[in-house]
Amino acid sequence: MDLRDAQTVMAQLPAAFEHFNKVHPHSSLKMRSPREFRRQQAAQVRQEPSMDQALYCD
């Protein structure tokens, strides 16, 4: 990242946030990007039956 002045830094922020959230792996997320982690969490939630559904049987 070019840090020569505030205007240059501000212009680069959207790309930096995109990289951080979409590409950059994080050790606390088991080397996944935040988006990849959220996507996997959402898929797991969709696959697991909810507690409400488990309580009510037909």
Secondary structure by P-SEA (a helix, b strand, c coil): cccccaaaaaaaaaaaaaaacccbbbcccccccaaaaaaaaaaaaaacccaaaaaccc
